[in-house]
Amino acid sequence: MKTPKIFTVWMVSLVLLVGMPIATKTAHAASLTVKPVHVETTVEPLVYIGTTVHIKSTIKNLGTPDPILVDIEVKDVLGRKVAQKFYDNEIVVVGSPRTFAFDWTPSIKGNYKISVGLIYPGWSGLYGWTEGAARFTAEVPPAGSPPGHVKIPAKINIYSDAGASWGTLSLFSSNWPSWSWNTDLGTITSTKTEGPSALTVTYKTQWAGLYLYNDGVDTSHYATLVFSVNGGPTGGQELQLLGFDGSLIAMPPILLSKYLPQAKLLPNTWQTVRIPLADLKLAGNVITGIAIQDTTGGVAPTYYLDNIFIE
């Protein structure tokens, strides 16, 4: 006799229920009597990049004194986690709130928020989460330089192999990885403007692009994008540049030819380009990337770049 469908469904449901992580819940039965509560998080409302911000989160317990994990996270204006500190297996005694401290040094101008999670030990469950427990703004140090601020370097290296390796941002010890699409990057040692080599850029398809990304660099103290470019064996490439702001939004493109001393890329000839950040719509803004792309709809021949920086 065939098993009725309703019985089959009941049996499947039973199997699924038996397969549920009941043991996990049982393991936390004692912890479920813990009732941690976020009381407050304090932080200076205004800090300067390069100075330490002191974050303090106060937690109280309305239940039994069993271990908990306290997670403190800093997020930028886009909601990206930029810093984190957590305390695992911590006891908060009833009637004795505890304060958990987190010292962090912002390197980029902008607005930040603090989020606090109250979690089972070992990240095995969640008691509660407070998004935006506190907020603060990191600003560029004013003239007069308050104690503890970082000295603002004369330039931001994006690509330079003269004393700094590829992908090194000297200002904040961050990086500029390649997010290029349909593009091969390499090096050439037979021609360069400084250091042992230059960067080669080879587009593989139409509308390919070189794209150098960063988490965000404040340009308040800078005015110009500078780099050296060489037309390679062929020359004649027609290229455009565009920058990306702090919200990862692409600014309107500009033609490279406008800034070339010879008005066009020449074969095997280096030219130094100086582009005001204002022309890229990035003056006094946060920059998260720079892209260079062909404008003809064809596949531009290989060209070379060297010594890319912002000053």
PASEBA-1860 file (N, C-alpha, C; in nm, 3 decimals):
! residues 311
1> MKTPKIFT> 0.084/-0.119/0.000/0.000/0.000/0.000/0.088/0.125/0.000 ~ 0.054/0.221/-0.083/0.133/0.343/-0.090/0.114/0.429/0.035 ~ 0.221/0.493/0.075/0.213/0.583/0.190/0.139/0.709/0.151 ~ 0.040/0.753/0.226/-0.031/0.877/0.191/0.065/0.995/0.186 ~ 0.034/1.089/0.097/0.123/1.204/0.080/0.138/1.282/0.209 ~ 0.027/1.297/0.280/0.034/1.375/0.404/0.128/1.310/0.504 ~ 0.132/1.176/0.507/0.223/1.105/0.597/0.367/1.125/0.552 ~ 0.387/1.122/0.419/0.522/1.144/0.366/0.574/1.281/0.405
9> VWMVSLVL> 0.489/1.380/0.390/0.529/1.516/0.427/0.561/1.523/0.575 ~ 0.477/1.457/0.657/0.500/1.458/0.802/0.633/1.393/0.836 ~ 0.664/1.280/0.766/0.790/1.211/0.792/0.909/1.299/0.753 ~ 0.898/1.367/0.637/1.007/1.456/0.593/1.026/1.568/0.693 ~ 0.913/1.624/0.740/0.922/1.731/0.838/0.990/1.684/0.965 ~ 0.958/1.560/1.006/1.018/1.505/1.126/1.170/1.491/1.108 ~ 1.209/1.441/0.990/1.351/1.426/0.962/1.421/1.561/0.967 ~ 1.356/1.663/0.907/1.416/1.797/0.907/1.429/1.850/1.048
17> LVGMPIAT> 1.327/1.826/1.129/1.332/1.874/1.267/1.442/1.803/1.345 ~ 1.454/1.672/1.321/1.558/1.598/1.390/1.694/1.648/1.348 ~ 1.705/1.692/1.220/1.834/1.740/1.169/1.868/1.880/1.211 ~ 1.776/1.951/1.277/1.804/2.089/1.319/1.911/2.089/1.428 ~ 1.987/2.200/1.438/2.096/2.206/1.537/2.043/2.226/1.679 ~ 1.963/2.128/1.727/1.907/2.138/1.862/2.018/2.139/1.966 ~ 2.125/2.063/1.937/2.236/2.055/2.032/2.299/2.191/2.052 ~ 2.302/2.269/1.943/2.360/2.404/1.954/2.279/2.489/2.049
25> KTAHAASL> 2.147/2.481/2.034/2.061/2.559/2.123/2.076/2.511/2.267 ~ 2.085/2.380/2.285/2.101/2.327/2.420/2.232/2.372/2.481 ~ 2.338/2.376/2.397/2.468/2.417/2.446/2.464/2.558/2.500 ~ 2.372/2.639/2.447/2.365/2.779/2.490/2.252/2.803/2.590 ~ 2.194/2.694/2.640/2.079/2.711/2.730/2.114/2.798/2.849 ~ 2.234/2.774/2.906/2.274/2.855/3.022/2.296/2.999/2.981 ~ 2.357/3.019/2.861/2.387/3.154/2.817/2.262/3.235/2.787 ~ 2.151/3.163/2.755/2.030/3.235/2.721/1.974/3.311/2.841
33> TVKPVHVE> 2.022/3.279/2.963/1.976/3.354/3.080/2.056/3.483/3.098 ~ 2.164/3.496/3.019/2.237/3.622/3.019/2.155/3.724/2.942 ~ 2.146/3.845/2.994/2.071/3.951/2.925/2.157/4.076/2.912 ~ 2.259/4.072/2.823/2.345/4.189/2.806/2.270/4.300/2.732 ~ 2.295/4.422/2.775/2.228/4.537/2.716/2.331/4.646/2.690 ~ 2.327/4.705/2.570/2.413/4.818/2.539/2.357/4.943/2.606 ~ 2.439/5.007/2.689/2.395/5.127/2.762/2.426/5.252/2.681 ~ 2.552/5.269/2.644/2.591/5.385/2.563/2.729/5.362/2.504
41> TTVEPLVY> 2.758/5.435/2.397/2.891/5.440/2.339/2.929/5.585/2.323 ~ 3.046/5.620/2.375/3.091/5.759/2.368/3.215/5.770/2.280 ~ 3.225/5.882/2.211/3.338/5.911/2.125/3.342/6.062/2.103 ~ 3.461/6.117/2.086/3.470/6.259/2.059/3.394/6.290/1.930 ~ 3.310/6.392/1.928/3.231/6.421/1.808/3.317/6.469/1.691 ~ 3.433/6.528/1.719/3.521/6.578/1.614/3.664/6.538/1.645 ~ 3.726/6.470/1.551/3.866/6.430/1.567/3.940/6.469/1.439 ~ 4.072/6.459/1.446/4.153/6.491/1.328/4.218/6.365/1.275
49> IGTTVHIK> 4.229/6.354/1.144/4.297/6.239/1.086/4.440/6.236/1.138 ~ 4.483/6.116/1.173/4.617/6.101/1.229/4.620/6.109/1.380 ~ 4.507/6.140/1.443/4.502/6.142/1.589/4.415/6.025/1.637 ~ 4.436/5.984/1.759/4.364/5.869/1.813/4.227/5.909/1.865 ~ 4.125/5.834/1.822/3.991/5.856/1.874/3.964/5.747/1.977 ~ 3.909/5.787/2.092/3.885/5.695/2.203/3.737/5.655/2.204 ~ 3.711/5.530/2.175/3.575/5.478/2.171/3.550/5.396/2.296 ~ 3.439/5.422/2.364/3.408/5.349/2.487/3.262/5.305/2.483
57> STIKNLGT> 3.242/5.175/2.493/3.106/5.118/2.494/3.077/5.057/2.632 ~ 2.968/5.100/2.691/2.929/5.051/2.823/2.817/4.947/2.808 ~ 2.838/4.832/2.874/2.743/4.721/2.866/2.700/4.682/3.007 ~ 2.571/4.656/3.023/2.522/4.604/3.151/2.455/4.469/3.129 ~ 2.435/4.394/3.238/2.377/4.262/3.230/2.257/4.253/3.324 ~ 2.145/4.207/3.269/2.024/4.193/3.350/1.994/4.048/3.384 ~ 2.091/3.959/3.353/2.069/3.817/3.378/2.185/3.755/3.453 ~ 2.212/3.628/3.427/2.318/3.557/3.498/2.455/3.596/3.443
65> PDPILVDI> 2.561/3.586/3.525/2.695/3.630/3.484/2.769/3.525/3.400 ~ 2.718/3.498/3.280/2.784/3.405/3.189/2.862/3.484/3.084 ~ 2.959/3.421/3.018/3.044/3.492/2.922/2.967/3.543/2.800 ~ 3.012/3.654/2.748/2.958/3.710/2.624/3.075/3.761/2.540 ~ 3.046/3.793/2.415/3.142/3.857/2.326/3.091/3.996/2.292 ~ 3.177/4.097/2.308/3.141/4.235/2.274/3.219/4.276/2.150 ~ 3.148/4.311/2.044/3.208/4.348/1.916/3.185/4.496/1.889 ~ 3.293/4.570/1.866/3.285/4.713/1.837/3.340/4.735/1.696
73> EVKDVLGR> 3.259/4.796/1.608/3.299/4.816/1.470/3.285/4.962/1.429 ~ 3.381/5.009/1.349/3.376/5.144/1.292/3.343/5.131/1.144 ~ 3.243/5.207/1.098/3.202/5.202/0.958/3.208/5.341/0.896 ~ 3.244/5.345/0.767/3.252/5.474/0.699/3.115/5.514/0.646 ~ 3.112/5.623/0.569/2.984/5.678/0.525/2.911/5.584/0.429 ~ 2.984/5.490/0.367/2.922/5.393/0.277/2.881/5.266/0.349 ~ 2.903/5.262/0.482/2.867/5.144/0.558/2.973/5.035/0.556 ~ 3.091/5.066/0.503/3.200/4.968/0.499/3.273/4.964/0.632
81> KVAQKFYD> 3.301/4.844/0.681/3.374/4.830/0.806/3.520/4.867/0.784 ~ 3.569/4.964/0.859/3.708/5.009/0.842/3.794/4.976/0.963 ~ 3.732/4.939/1.073/3.808/4.901/1.193/3.718/4.819/1.283 ~ 3.781/4.733/1.364/3.704/4.645/1.452/3.789/4.601/1.571 ~ 3.724/4.588/1.686/3.786/4.526/1.801/3.678/4.451/1.877 ~ 3.710/4.329/1.923/3.610/4.254/1.998/3.675/4.190/2.121 ~ 3.591/4.167/2.220/3.631/4.104/2.346/3.548/3.977/2.362 ~ 3.614/3.862/2.366/3.543/3.735/2.376/3.552/3.680/2.518
89> NEIVVVGS> 3.448/3.604/2.556/3.442/3.539/2.687/3.457/3.637/2.803 ~ 3.385/3.748/2.793/3.389/3.849/2.897/3.267/3.835/2.989 ~ 3.289/3.858/3.119/3.182/3.850/3.218/3.140/3.992/3.257 ~ 3.009/4.017/3.251/2.953/4.143/3.299/2.860/4.108/3.416 ~ 2.900/4.148/3.534/2.824/4.114/3.655/2.700/4.202/3.666 ~ 2.591/4.143/3.709/2.467/4.219/3.728/2.491/4.331/3.829 ~ 2.448/4.451/3.794/2.464/4.566/3.882/2.598/4.634/3.870 ~ 2.687/4.580/3.783/2.820/4.640/3.764/2.851/4.653/3.615
97> PRTFAFDW> 2.796/4.755/3.550/2.822/4.774/3.407/2.972/4.783/3.378 ~ 3.013/4.732/3.261/3.153/4.736/3.220/3.169/4.821/3.094 ~ 3.282/4.888/3.087/3.314/4.970/2.970/3.425/4.903/2.891 ~ 3.403/4.886/2.762/3.500/4.825/2.672/3.555/4.934/2.580 ~ 3.688/4.949/2.579/3.752/5.059/2.508/3.812/5.013/2.375 ~ 3.815/5.105/2.282/3.871/5.080/2.149/3.936/5.209/2.101 ~ 4.066/5.211/2.087/4.138/5.327/2.035/4.171/5.304/1.889 ~ 4.136/5.400/1.805/4.157/5.386/1.660/4.198/5.520/1.602
105> TPSIKGNY> 4.283/5.514/1.498/4.333/5.636/1.434/4.281/5.645/1.292 ~ 4.187/5.735/1.265/4.138/5.751/1.126/4.244/5.817/1.038 ~ 4.249/5.773/0.914/4.345/5.830/0.819/4.278/5.903/0.705 ~ 4.145/5.895/0.700/4.071/5.955/0.590/3.962/6.047/0.645 ~ 3.952/6.165/0.589/3.849/6.260/0.629/3.711/6.203/0.599 ~ 3.615/6.225/0.691/3.480/6.178/0.664/3.399/6.154/0.789 ~ 3.275/6.110/0.769/3.185/6.078/0.878/3.187/5.929/0.906 ~ 3.187/5.893/1.033/3.194/5.753/1.073/3.086/5.723/1.177
113> KISVGLIY> 3.049/5.596/1.185/2.957/5.554/1.291/3.012/5.429/1.358 ~ 2.973/5.411/1.484/3.015/5.297/1.564/2.896/5.202/1.580 ~ 2.919/5.074/1.557/2.817/4.973/1.581/2.867/4.875/1.687 ~ 2.776/4.830/1.773/2.814/4.742/1.885/2.728/4.616/1.880 ~ 2.796/4.501/1.881/2.725/4.374/1.883/2.747/4.301/2.014 ~ 2.641/4.244/2.069/2.648/4.160/2.189/2.619/4.018/2.144 ~ 2.719/3.931/2.154/2.719/3.804/2.082/2.754/3.689/2.175 ~ 2.707/3.570/2.142/2.746/3.451/2.217/2.897/3.431/2.205
121> PGWSGLYG> 2.962/3.371/2.302/3.105/3.343/2.293/3.138/3.266/2.165 ~ 3.249/3.300/2.104/3.292/3.231/1.983/3.208/3.262/1.861 ~ 3.135/3.373/1.861/3.054/3.416/1.747/2.945/3.314/1.713 ~ 2.889/3.248/1.814/2.796/3.139/1.788/2.649/3.180/1.797 ~ 2.620/3.305/1.817/2.482/3.351/1.823/2.478/3.498/1.859 ~ 2.363/3.560/1.843/2.350/3.704/1.863/2.249/3.737/1.972 ~ 2.292/3.816/2.070/2.200/3.870/2.171/2.135/3.999/2.122 ~ 2.217/4.087/2.065/2.163/4.214/2.020/2.266/4.293/1.942
129> WTEGAARF> 2.218/4.385/1.857/2.306/4.466/1.773/2.257/4.610/1.776 ~ 2.349/4.704/1.800/2.315/4.846/1.800/2.390/4.913/1.685 ~ 2.319/4.941/1.578/2.379/5.007/1.461/2.378/5.158/1.484 ~ 2.492/5.222/1.465/2.498/5.367/1.488/2.490/5.402/1.634 ~ 2.562/5.326/1.717/2.561/5.354/1.861/2.622/5.491/1.892 ~ 2.711/5.538/1.806/2.770/5.672/1.819/2.822/5.712/1.682 ~ 2.842/5.841/1.663/2.891/5.893/1.535/2.995/6.001/1.561 ~ 3.087/6.016/1.466/3.186/6.122/1.478/3.236/6.159/1.339
137> TAEVPPAG> 3.304/6.272/1.332/3.360/6.322/1.207/3.511/6.336/1.221 ~ 3.583/6.289/1.122/3.729/6.306/1.117/3.761/6.416/1.017 ~ 3.833/6.516/1.062/3.865/6.632/0.978/4.016/6.641/0.957 ~ 4.053/6.719/0.857/4.194/6.749/0.834/4.241/6.844/0.943 ~ 4.360/6.824/1.001/4.408/6.915/1.106/4.415/7.058/1.055 ~ 4.370/7.153/1.134/4.375/7.294/1.093/4.517/7.348/1.098 ~ 4.534/7.464/1.042/4.664/7.529/1.050/4.700/7.547/1.197 ~ 4.822/7.517/1.232/4.863/7.521/1.372/4.889/7.382/1.424
145> SPPGHVKI> 4.835/7.280/1.353/4.865/7.140/1.380/4.849/7.102/1.527 ~ 4.736/7.048/1.566/4.718/7.004/1.704/4.814/6.891/1.737 ~ 4.847/6.875/1.865/4.942/6.770/1.903/4.896/6.633/1.856 ~ 4.989/6.555/1.806/4.962/6.418/1.768/4.913/6.400/1.626 ~ 4.899/6.509/1.547/4.851/6.491/1.411/4.966/6.441/1.323 ~ 4.929/6.377/1.212/5.032/6.329/1.120/5.075/6.443/1.029 ~ 5.202/6.444/0.995/5.252/6.542/0.900/5.199/6.507/0.763 ~ 5.141/6.603/0.694/5.086/6.580/0.562/5.199/6.578/0.460
153> PAKINIYS> 5.223/6.465/0.394/5.332/6.457/0.295/5.307/6.549/0.177 ~ 5.414/6.578/0.105/5.404/6.667/-0.010/5.326/6.603/-0.125 ~ 5.326/6.469/-0.133/5.254/6.405/-0.241/5.207/6.266/-0.199 ~ 5.109/6.214/-0.273/5.058/6.079/-0.255/5.108/5.996/-0.372 ~ 5.190/5.897/-0.345/5.238/5.810/-0.451/5.133/5.706/-0.488 ~ 5.097/5.703/-0.614/5.005/5.601/-0.663/5.084/5.491/-0.733 ~ 5.176/5.529/-0.821/5.270/5.433/-0.879/5.408/5.497/-0.884 ~ 5.502/5.434/-0.816/5.641/5.479/-0.820/5.729/5.366/-0.772
161> DAGASWGT> 5.826/5.328/-0.853/5.920/5.226/-0.808/6.055/5.288/-0.772 ~ 6.056/5.420/-0.751/6.177/5.488/-0.704/6.164/5.507/-0.554 ~ 6.198/5.404/-0.478/6.190/5.411/-0.332/6.058/5.363/-0.277 ~ 5.962/5.329/-0.364/5.834/5.274/-0.319/5.788/5.173/-0.422 ~ 5.731/5.064/-0.376/5.691/4.957/-0.467/5.557/4.985/-0.530 ~ 5.528/4.911/-0.637/5.400/4.924/-0.706/5.285/4.900/-0.609 ~ 5.186/4.989/-0.617/5.068/4.972/-0.534/5.081/5.030/-0.396 ~ 5.183/5.113/-0.369/5.200/5.167/-0.235/5.153/5.311/-0.228
169> LSLFSSNW> 5.068/5.341/-0.133/5.024/5.478/-0.106/5.101/5.527/0.015 ~ 5.196/5.617/-0.007/5.287/5.654/0.100/5.219/5.732/0.212 ~ 5.109/5.800/0.181/5.046/5.885/0.282/4.990/5.805/0.399 ~ 4.913/5.700/0.369/4.845/5.627/0.475/4.884/5.480/0.480 ~ 4.990/5.443/0.411/5.033/5.303/0.405/4.919/5.213/0.360 ~ 4.835/5.264/0.271/4.728/5.185/0.212/4.773/5.143/0.074 ~ 4.683/5.098/-0.014/4.728/5.058/-0.146/4.630/5.100/-0.254 ~ 4.678/5.089/-0.376/4.600/5.120/-0.494/4.597/4.996/-0.583
177> PSWSWNTD> 4.521/4.894/-0.551/4.518/4.774/-0.635/4.453/4.804/-0.770 ~ 4.485/4.723/-0.867/4.425/4.737/-1.000/4.288/4.673/-1.003 ~ 4.188/4.753/-1.036/4.053/4.703/-1.062/4.025/4.715/-1.212 ~ 4.130/4.710/-1.291/4.118/4.728/-1.435/4.033/4.619/-1.498 ~ 3.972/4.649/-1.610/3.892/4.549/-1.681/3.946/4.533/-1.824 ~ 3.956/4.406/-1.864/4.004/4.371/-1.999/4.136/4.441/-2.032 ~ 4.223/4.446/-1.932/4.349/4.518/-1.946/4.462/4.437/-1.884 ~ 4.573/4.426/-1.956/4.693/4.362/-1.902/4.792/4.469/-1.857
185> LGTITSTK> 4.841/4.454/-1.735/4.943/4.544/-1.681/5.074/4.469/-1.669 ~ 5.183/4.537/-1.701/5.315/4.477/-1.688/5.418/4.585/-1.662 ~ 5.544/4.550/-1.674/5.651/4.647/-1.655/5.749/4.639/-1.772 ~ 5.819/4.749/-1.794/5.921/4.757/-1.897/6.044/4.826/-1.837 ~ 6.159/4.771/-1.861/6.282/4.826/-1.804/6.364/4.906/-1.904 ~ 6.333/4.893/-2.031/6.414/4.959/-2.134/6.385/5.107/-2.147 ~ 6.270/5.151/-2.096/6.236/5.293/-2.099/6.157/5.326/-1.973 ~ 6.188/5.436/-1.909/6.120/5.479/-1.787/6.165/5.621/-1.755
193> TEGPSALT> 6.098/5.684/-1.660/6.138/5.819/-1.618/6.212/5.818/-1.486 ~ 6.191/5.713/-1.406/6.261/5.699/-1.280/6.253/5.554/-1.235 ~ 6.341/5.516/-1.144/6.339/5.380/-1.093/6.379/5.278/-1.198 ~ 6.365/5.150/-1.167/6.411/5.045/-1.258/6.316/5.013/-1.372 ~ 6.188/5.056/-1.364/6.093/5.016/-1.469/5.977/5.113/-1.477 ~ 5.898/5.098/-1.583/5.774/5.172/-1.601/5.659/5.072/-1.613 ~ 5.537/5.121/-1.606/5.418/5.039/-1.615/5.370/5.031/-1.760 ~ 5.343/4.911/-1.810/5.286/4.895/-1.944/5.137/4.868/-1.933
201> VTYKTQWA> 5.060/4.929/-2.023/4.914/4.915/-2.024/4.872/4.864/-2.161 ~ 4.810/4.746/-2.163/4.765/4.686/-2.288/4.616/4.654/-2.278 ~ 4.535/4.723/-2.358/4.392/4.695/-2.361/4.366/4.575/-2.452 ~ 4.278/4.485/-2.407/4.253/4.363/-2.483/4.124/4.369/-2.564 ~ 4.034/4.461/-2.530/3.907/4.473/-2.601/3.870/4.620/-2.615 ~ 3.764/4.646/-2.690/3.710/4.781/-2.697/3.662/4.826/-2.559 ~ 3.679/4.952/-2.530/3.633/5.013/-2.406/3.692/4.949/-2.281 ~ 3.807/4.883/-2.297/3.879/4.835/-2.179/3.929/4.955/-2.099
209> GLYLYNDG> 3.972/4.932/-1.976/4.015/5.046/-1.895/4.115/5.009/-1.786 ~ 4.209/5.097/-1.766/4.297/5.090/-1.649/4.226/5.158/-1.534 ~ 4.215/5.089/-1.420/4.144/5.146/-1.305/4.224/5.114/-1.179 ~ 4.275/5.217/-1.115/4.349/5.203/-0.990/4.258/5.250/-0.876 ~ 4.232/5.159/-0.782/4.133/5.183/-0.677/4.200/5.208/-0.543 ~ 4.135/5.289/-0.460/4.176/5.306/-0.321/4.053/5.316/-0.234 ~ 4.065/5.279/-0.106/3.951/5.286/-0.015/3.903/5.428/0.008 ~ 3.985/5.525/-0.023/3.946/5.665/-0.007/4.060/5.750/0.044
217> VDTSHYAT> 4.096/5.852/-0.031/4.203/5.943/0.008/4.150/6.085/0.007 ~ 4.169/6.154/0.116/4.127/6.293/0.125/4.224/6.381/0.048 ~ 4.174/6.462/-0.043/4.260/6.547/-0.127/4.260/6.693/-0.084 ~ 4.216/6.721/0.038/4.203/6.861/0.081/4.334/6.938/0.072 ~ 4.446/6.868/0.090/4.576/6.936/0.088/4.647/6.926/-0.048 ~ 4.575/6.877/-0.150/4.638/6.853/-0.278/4.558/6.916/-0.391 ~ 4.624/6.938/-0.504/4.558/7.011/-0.612/4.574/6.949/-0.750 ~ 4.674/6.859/-0.768/4.708/6.817/-0.904/4.742/6.669/-0.911
225> LVFSVNGG> 4.690/6.603/-1.015/4.731/6.467/-1.050/4.844/6.478/-1.152 ~ 4.956/6.410/-1.122/5.074/6.419/-1.209/5.117/6.278/-1.249 ~ 5.153/6.261/-1.375/5.211/6.133/-1.418/5.285/6.152/-1.550 ~ 5.369/6.055/-1.581/5.441/6.054/-1.709/5.379/5.947/-1.797 ~ 5.364/5.978/-1.926/5.301/5.886/-2.020/5.383/5.879/-2.148 ~ 5.388/5.762/-2.208/5.466/5.737/-2.329/5.377/5.659/-2.425 ~ 5.374/5.702/-2.553/5.288/5.638/-2.652/5.332/5.500/-2.695 ~ 5.445/5.451/-2.641/5.491/5.318/-2.680/5.537/5.314/-2.824
233> PTGGQELQ> 5.552/5.197/-2.884/5.605/5.186/-3.019/5.519/5.256/-3.124 ~ 5.388/5.270/-3.097/5.297/5.323/-3.199/5.259/5.469/-3.176 ~ 5.219/5.502/-3.053/5.171/5.636/-3.025/5.033/5.659/-3.084 ~ 4.984/5.780/-3.069/4.856/5.816/-3.129/4.732/5.773/-3.052 ~ 4.748/5.715/-2.934/4.632/5.672/-2.856/4.546/5.794/-2.818 ~ 4.417/5.776/-2.823/4.324/5.880/-2.779/4.258/5.832/-2.650 ~ 4.297/5.894/-2.539/4.258/5.844/-2.407/4.180/5.949/-2.329 ~ 4.101/5.900/-2.235/4.031/5.989/-2.143/4.055/5.941/-2.000
241> LLGFDGSL> 4.045/6.036/-1.906/4.060/6.005/-1.764/3.932/6.038/-1.691 ~ 3.905/5.963/-1.586/3.795/5.997/-1.497/3.831/5.954/-1.356 ~ 3.784/6.029/-1.260/3.808/5.998/-1.120/3.680/5.951/-1.054 ~ 3.696/5.884/-0.938/3.582/5.835/-0.862/3.584/5.900/-0.725 ~ 3.471/5.954/-0.682/3.466/6.025/-0.555/3.448/5.930/-0.437 ~ 3.427/5.988/-0.319/3.417/5.909/-0.197/3.299/5.814/-0.193 ~ 3.200/5.834/-0.280/3.085/5.744/-0.289/3.099/5.647/-0.405 ~ 3.220/5.636/-0.460/3.250/5.546/-0.573/3.175/5.586/-0.699
249> IAMPPILL> 3.138/5.713/-0.709/3.067/5.763/-0.827/3.169/5.819/-0.925 ~ 3.157/5.780/-1.052/3.249/5.827/-1.156/3.217/5.972/-1.193 ~ 3.319/6.053/-1.195/3.306/6.192/-1.236/3.311/6.200/-1.390 ~ 3.268/6.311/-1.449/3.272/6.322/-1.595/3.414/6.305/-1.648 ~ 3.431/6.232/-1.760/3.565/6.210/-1.815/3.622/6.336/-1.880 ~ 3.754/6.342/-1.884/3.823/6.451/-1.952/3.923/6.390/-2.051 ~ 3.952/6.461/-2.159/4.044/6.412/-2.261/4.188/6.434/-2.218 ~ 4.269/6.332/-2.232/4.410/6.343/-2.197/4.483/6.441/-2.287
257> SKYLPQAK> 4.446/6.447/-2.413/4.518/6.532/-2.509/4.523/6.678/-2.467 ~ 4.424/6.722/-2.392/4.419/6.861/-2.347/4.537/6.896/-2.256 ~ 4.597/6.795/-2.193/4.701/6.819/-2.094/4.839/6.769/-2.140 ~ 4.847/6.718/-2.262/4.975/6.672/-2.315/5.054/6.789/-2.371 ~ 5.179/6.805/-2.333/5.261/6.915/-2.387/5.266/6.914/-2.540 ~ 5.265/6.794/-2.601/5.268/6.784/-2.747/5.127/6.767/-2.806 ~ 5.025/6.777/-2.724/4.884/6.769/-2.767/4.842/6.629/-2.811 ~ 4.935/6.536/-2.821/4.902/6.398/-2.856/5.013/6.307/-2.806
265> LLPNTWQT> 4.982/6.178/-2.796/5.082/6.081/-2.753/5.173/6.047/-2.871 ~ 5.302/6.059/-2.847/5.401/6.034/-2.952/5.469/5.900/-2.930 ~ 5.515/5.835/-3.038/5.585/5.707/-3.022/5.713/5.723/-2.941 ~ 5.732/5.632/-2.847/5.857/5.623/-2.770/5.902/5.756/-2.712 ~ 5.806/5.837/-2.669/5.837/5.970/-2.616/5.763/5.990/-2.484 ~ 5.838/6.027/-2.380/5.777/6.054/-2.251/5.729/6.198/-2.243 ~ 5.610/6.217/-2.187/5.557/6.351/-2.159/5.502/6.352/-2.017 ~ 5.520/6.462/-1.948/5.468/6.477/-1.811/5.336/6.551/-1.816
273> VRIPLADL> 5.236/6.491/-1.753/5.101/6.545/-1.754/5.067/6.598/-1.615 ~ 5.006/6.713/-1.611/4.961/6.774/-1.485/4.814/6.812/-1.501 ~ 4.729/6.745/-1.426/4.585/6.765/-1.438/4.531/6.818/-1.305 ~ 4.474/6.938/-1.303/4.414/6.989/-1.178/4.302/6.896/-1.130 ~ 4.301/6.869/-1.001/4.194/6.785/-0.946/4.057/6.850/-0.967 ~ 4.056/6.983/-0.978/3.930/7.052/-1.005/3.872/7.011/-1.140 ~ 3.959/6.984/-1.238/3.912/6.941/-1.369/3.851/6.801/-1.363 ~ 3.898/6.722/-1.268/3.843/6.587/-1.247/3.723/6.589/-1.151
281> KLAGNVIT> 3.684/6.709/-1.107/3.574/6.727/-1.011/3.605/6.661/-0.877 ~ 3.733/6.662/-0.839/3.775/6.597/-0.716/3.850/6.691/-0.621 ~ 3.853/6.820/-0.649/3.922/6.913/-0.562/3.856/6.916/-0.425 ~ 3.935/6.897/-0.318/3.882/6.899/-0.183/3.788/6.784/-0.154 ~ 3.793/6.682/-0.237/3.701/6.568/-0.224/3.779/6.446/-0.177 ~ 3.708/6.337/-0.152/3.771/6.209/-0.129/3.777/6.136/-0.263 ~ 3.893/6.082/-0.296/3.909/6.011/-0.422/3.925/5.862/-0.395 ~ 3.851/5.780/-0.468/3.858/5.635/-0.450/3.910/5.562/-0.574
289> GIAIQDTT> 3.944/5.636/-0.678/3.996/5.568/-0.795/4.023/5.661/-0.911 ~ 4.111/5.614/-1.001/4.143/5.685/-1.124/4.139/5.584/-1.238 ~ 4.072/5.619/-1.346/4.062/5.529/-1.460/4.110/5.600/-1.586 ~ 4.174/5.523/-1.676/4.216/5.573/-1.806/4.162/5.476/-1.911 ~ 4.096/5.532/-2.014/4.023/5.450/-2.109/4.037/5.506/-2.250 ~ 4.034/5.418/-2.350/4.035/5.459/-2.490/3.900/5.524/-2.525 ~ 3.903/5.621/-2.616/3.780/5.693/-2.652/3.731/5.663/-2.793 ~ 3.806/5.587/-2.869/3.773/5.568/-3.011/3.676/5.454/-3.037
297> GGVAPTYY> 3.659/5.367/-2.940/3.578/5.248/-2.963/3.658/5.134/-3.022 ~ 3.788/5.158/-3.042/3.877/5.054/-3.090/3.961/4.999/-2.976 ~ 4.066/4.926/-3.011/4.158/4.873/-2.911/4.289/4.949/-2.924 ~ 4.315/5.039/-2.830/4.434/5.123/-2.836/4.560/5.039/-2.819 ~ 4.668/5.074/-2.890/4.794/5.001/-2.872/4.855/5.027/-2.735 ~ 4.949/4.942/-2.697/5.014/4.950/-2.566/5.081/5.084/-2.546 ~ 5.066/5.138/-2.426/5.136/5.261/-2.387/5.196/5.241/-2.249 ~ 5.277/5.338/-2.204/5.350/5.325/-2.079/5.315/5.439/-1.984
305> LDNIFIE> 5.318/5.409/-1.854/5.298/5.510/-1.749/5.410/5.499/-1.647 ~ 5.442/5.611/-1.584/5.543/5.609/-1.477/5.519/5.724/-1.382 ~ 5.561/5.704/-1.258/5.563/5.811/-1.158/5.427/5.882/-1.146 ~ 5.326/5.807/-1.103/5.190/5.863/-1.087/5.173/5.908/-0.942 ~ 5.133/6.032/-0.923/5.114/6.080/-0.786/5.018/6.200/-0.784 ~ 4.976/6.236/-0.665/4.893/6.355/-0.643/4.971/6.449/-0.555 ~ 4.976/6.576/-0.591/5.050/6.674/-0.512/4.965/6.799/-0.487
END
